[in-house]
Amino acid sequence: MLIRINGAHVLDPGNIDGKKDIIINDHLIEAILDPDENMTKTDIKIVDARKMIVVPGLIDIHVHLREPGYEHKETIETGLAAAARGGFTAVCSMPNTNPVNDNSQVTMFIIRRANELGLSKVYPAGAITQKSMGSTLARIKDMKQAGIVAVTDDGKPVEDSNMMQQALEYCKGLKLPVFVHAEQLSVANGGSMNEGPFAKSLGLKGIPNAAESIMVVRDIALSELIDAPVHFCHVSTKESVQAIRQAKKRGAKVTCETAPHYFTLTDEDVKEYNTNYKMNPPLRSKEDRQAIIQGLIDGTIDMIASDHAPHSIIEKDVEFDRAPFGIIGLETSLSLSLKLVHDGFLTMEELVNKMAKQPAKLIGVNNDIKPGCMADLTIIDPDVFYKINPEKFKSKSKNTPFSGTEVKGKAFLTMVNGKVIYQNDE
């Protein structure tokens, strides 16, 4: 059976922007027609997408699926179901599993399991170093042959500058992007929230902005030394944004992402020691939040990623300074990011670039809306209001600071390989 998506505003930046109907045949886009244009073929399923926006499948470039090893937090199945509900046709999974994804066997397991499920796609990132310990390069070439699209020790910084230089040189030859978790651990020094007056009022040890920006400056320098690309994960500070902006002006091969909580919340929101507000990097100041928004506006920040980091209730229900860092985000990221459009900071085209096109470009994936291309599509209802309710989440974990937040806009339908894997459940 063919599928016809009717009456939508189709938005694929640089390709198409207007009212069109899309014909899906098997797993491919067969045709893009003017609205109400007749077809001779019969047996067509109609998807009414009037007042909706159809965009290239959203890709979350930074997700922790936890499996193998931490299935009490999340599994590949629950994580990908959450991705589908959030409008993501694909995710890039971080390697800090148990065992760490530092070899081809773990890579192949993740890909095989995702393929069996037939939900959103997984593009794994492999570890930079063995066991992400920072001392010896992992078997990166083997992992690339098995299917990784990037390398990172995310969750742990590569503190040895010589080791990072080796990684950038090696991955340059393999044409693999290096994702950087920018954190100087000796400066972070065991802190649990942003350094400032709110940390002091709560009696919590703070993490200064410099813990992030020092490593950003270092890795920009290494990138320019080697002429190798580098991608900075979860940028959160004004100093990092400024350093990346200046590097881009010099022509450095630098890209970066931020997460919705960094342009939505600040350290002032950390109240009553609620561990669902604890993440790494931590929520920063109002000034930092404004710098993140400005970085999104002027293009310094290329992408928006959730940094989906599930933890069980038992793990989070402890003292603030003992709780693990991280919040979930796959099912809230799109709605929170749409606020940037509703508030006039970004156009819808710019948002689609940051959540679909730029992530696809970074990891070498084609998600164009063109005849002959794979039918990986996200249909967005931009105007629906709803309250975020973690009880409806597909994710195994519920650690979100956005419970009860009223938002506008969400994924209405998610299609992967021409198959509807999620349709509006509200």
NUGU-733197 format. One record per residue (C-alpha): residue number from 0; x, y, z. Coordinates in steps of 0.25 Angstrom, whole numbers. Example, Ala and Ser with C-alpha at 12.3 -4.5 7.8 and 13.67 -1.06 7.14 Angstrom:
  pos     px     py     pz
    0     49    -18     31
    1     55     -4     29
//
This chain:
  pos     px     py     pz
    0      0      0      0
    1      5     14     -3
    2      4     25      7
    3      0     39      3
    4      3     51     13
    5     -7     61      9
    6     -8     76     11
    7      5     79     19
    8     15     90     19
    9     27     82     14
   10     40     88     19
   11     54     83     15
   12     64     95     16
   13     70     97      3
   14     61     88     -5
   15     46     90     -3
   16     38    100      5
   17     23    100      2
   18     10     92      2
   19     12     79     -4
   20      7     64     -4
   21     17     53     -2
   22     15     39     -8
   23     22     28      0
   24     24     15     -7
   25     30      4      1
   26     42     10      8
   27     44     21     -2
   28     39     35     -5
   29     33     32    -19
   30     27     46    -23
   31     25     60    -17
   32     12     66    -23
   33      4     79    -23
   34     -7     78    -13
   35    -19     71    -19
   36    -12     66    -31
   37    -18     53    -36
   38    -11     40    -37
   39    -15     28    -45
   40    -11     18    -34
   41    -21     12    -25
   42    -20      6    -11
   43    -14     18     -4
   44    -14     21     11
   45    -16     36     13
   46     -9     43     25
   47    -17     56     27
   48     -6     66     30
   49    -13     79     28
   50     -8     90     38
   51      4     81     40
   52     19     83     36
   53     27     71     29
   54     42     72     31
   55     53     63     29
   56     54     52     40
   57     60     59     52
   58     73     53     57
   59     77     54     72
   60     92     55     71
   61     95     52     86
   62     87     41     93
   63     90     31    104
   64     83     17    101
   65     90     11    113
   66     89     -4    107
   67     98    -12    109
   68    100    -12    123
   69     91     -2    129
   70     77     -7    125
   71     71     -3    138
   72     72     12    133
   73     68     10    119
   74     69     -1    108
   75     71      1     93
   76     56     -3     91
   77     51      7    101
   78     61     18     97
   79     57     17     82
   80     42     17     86
   81     44     30     93
   82     52     35     81
   83     40     32     72
   84     30     38     81
   85     39     51     81
   86     40     51     66
   87     54     46     64
   88     56     36     53
   89     70     34     57
   90     79     36     69
   91     94     36     71
   92     97     27     83
   93    108     30     93
   94    118     19     96
   95    118     19    111
   96    111      6    113
   97    116     -6    120
   98    125    -12    113
   99    129      2    107
  100    126      2     92
  101    141      2     89
  102    141    -10     80
  103    134    -15     68
  104    126    -26     76
  105    119    -16     84
  106    117     -7     72
  107    110    -19     64
  108    102    -23     76
  109     96     -9     77
  110     93     -8     62
  111     87    -22     61
  112     78    -20     73
  113     73     -6     67
  114     71    -13     54
  115     63    -24     60
  116     53    -14     67
  117     50     -6     54
  118     48      7     62
  119     57     19     60
  120     71     17     55
  121     83     16     63
  122     97     22     58
  123    106     18     69
  124    118     26     74
  125    130     18     78
  126    140     22     89
  127    152     30     87
  128    161     22     97
  129    160      8    102
  130    149      7    113
  131    149     22    112
  132    160     23    121
  133    168     33    113
  134    181     25    112
  135    181     17     99
  136    173     19     86
  137    162      9     84
  138    160      0     72
  139    154     12     64
  140    157      6     50
  141    150     -7     54
  142    138      0     60
  143    137      9     47
  144    136     -3     39
  145    125     -9     48
  146    117      4     47
  147    121     15     56
  148    119     29     51
  149    128     37     61
  150    136     35     74
  151    135     41     87
  152    139     38    102
  153    126     46    106
  154    124     46    120
  155    139     46    122
  156    148     56    116
  157    161     53    109
  158    170     61    119
  159    183     57    112
  160    186     67    101
  161    195     58     94
  162    185     47     94
  163    174     56     88
  164    184     61     78
  165    187     46     74
  166    172     44     73
  167    169     56     64
  168    180     52     55
  169    176     37     54
  170    161     41     52
  171    164     51     41
  172    170     40     33
  173    158     32     35
  174    148     43     33
  175    142     41     46
  176    137     53     54
  177    142     54     68
  178    132     58     79
  179    138     66     91
  180    133     65    105
  181    139     78    109
  182    142     77    124
  183    155     80    132
  184    152     71    144
  185    163     78    153
  186    155     91    151
  187    141     84    153
  188    147     78    165
  189    135     70    169
  190    125     81    168
  191    110     77    166
  192    104     90    161
  193    108    103    155
  194    118    112    163
  195    111    124    168
  196    101    130    178
  197     91    119    176
  198    101    108    179
  199    105    116    191
  200     91    118    196
  201     89    103    195
  202    102    100    202
  203    107     92    189
  204    120     91    183
  205    120     99    170
  206    126     96    156
  207    132    109    149
  208    130    112    135
  209    145    110    133
  210    144     95    135
  211    137     95    121
  212    143    107    114
  213    158    103    117
  214    156     90    109
  215    148     96     98
  216    160    106     96
  217    170     94     96
  218    163     86     86
  219    161     97     77
  220    176     99     77
  221    178     85     74
  222    168     85     63
  223    175     97     57
  224    188     91     59
  225    185     78     51
  226    174     84     42
  227    164     73     47
  228    149     75     50
  229    145     75     65
  230    130     75     70
  231    127     80     84
  232    116     74     92
  233    106     81    101
  234    112     95    101
  235    107    103    113
  236    115    115    115
  237    117    129    109
  238    132    127    109
  239    131    114    101
  240    121    121     91
  241    131    133     89
  242    143    124     87
  243    135    115     77
  244    130    128     70
  245    144    133     68
  246    149    120     63
  247    139    119     53
  248    143    133     48
  249    157    128     46
  250    152    117     38
  251    154    106     48
  252    147     93     46
  253    138     94     58
  254    124     90     61
  255    116     89     74
  256    103     86     80
  257     95     91     92
  258     83     84     99
  259     69     90    102
  260     71     91    117
  261     83    101    114
  262     74    111    107
  263     62    108    116
  264     66    107    130
  265     77    114    139
  266     84    110    152
  267     73    119    159
  268     63    107    156
  269     71     98    164
  270     62     98    177
  271     59     89    188
  272     71     80    184
  273     63     74    173
  274     73     64    166
  275     65     65    153
  276     72     78    151
  277     86     72    152
  278     93     70    139
  279    107     72    134
  280    110     82    130
  281    101     88    140
  282     90     99    138
  283     97    112    137
  284     94    127    139
  285     84    135    132
  286     96    142    125
  287    100    128    120
  288     86    125    116
  289     85    138    108
  290     99    135    101
  291     94    121     97
  292     82    127     91
  293     90    137     83
  294     99    126     79
  295     87    119     73
  296     82    131     66
  297     96    135     60
  298     99    121     56
  299    111    119     65
  300    103    107     71
  301    100     98     59
  302     91     87     66
  303     82     84     77
  304     83     71     84
  305     76     65     96
  306     87     59    103
  307     77     49    107
  308     83     42    120
  309     73     33    127
  310     75     29    142
  311     66     21    151
  312     57     27    162
  313     66     20    172
  314     78     26    167
  315     73     40    166
  316     65     40    180
  317     78     43    188
  318     85     55    193
  319     88     65    182
  320    103     64    182
  321    102     49    182
  322     92     47    171
  323     97     44    157
  324     98     55    146
  325     87     55    135
  326     73     57    130
  327     65     50    120
  328     61     59    107
  329     56     51     95
  330     42     53     98
  331     43     68    101
  332     54     73     92
  333     45     77     80
  334     34     84     88
  335     44     92     97
  336     52     95     84
  337     40    100     77
  338     39    111     87
  339     51    117     81
  340     42    118     68
  341     29    123     76
  342     38    134     83
  343     44    139     70
  344     58    135     73
  345     59    125     61
  346     51    122     48
  347     45    108     46
  348     55    106     35
  349     67    109     45
  350     61    100     55
  351     60     89     45
  352     74     91     41
  353     79     90     55
  354     71     77     58
  355     71     70     45
  356     80     75     34
  357     93     79     42
  358     93     66     50
  359     91     58     37
  360    103     65     31
  361    112     63     43
  362    110     48     43
  363    109     46     28
  364     94     43     26
  365     85     47     15
  366     71     51     20
  367     66     60      8
  368     52     60      5
  369     53     56    -10
  370     48     45    -19
  371     57     33    -18
  372     61     36     -4
  373     58     28      8
  374     45     32     15
  375     50     37     28
  376     40     48     32
  377     35     55     44
  378     22     62     44
  379     21     73     54
  380      8     79     60
  381     14     93     63
  382      1     99     70
  383     -4     88     79
  384     -3     92     94
  385      0     81    105
  386      6     79    118
  387     19     70    119
  388     15     57    127
  389     26     47    130
  390     16     36    132
  391     13     36    117
  392     28     35    114
  393     33     23    106
  394     46     24    113
  395     49     15    124
  396     53     26    133
  397     46     39    137
  398     57     48    142
  399     52     61    135
  400     51     75    141
  401     40     79    131
  402     29     71    138
  403     16     79    137
  404     22     90    128
  405     12     95    117
  406     18     95    103
  407     14     98     89
  408     16     88     78
  409     20     73     77
  410     23     62     68
  411     10     57     61
  412     16     45     53
  413     29     39     52
  414     33     31     39
  415     45     22     37
  416     48     15     24
  417     34     18     20
  418     28     11     33
  419     20     19     43
  420     27     16     56
  421     19     27     64
  422      6     34     63
  423      0     45     72
  424     -4     38     85
  425    -10     51     92
//
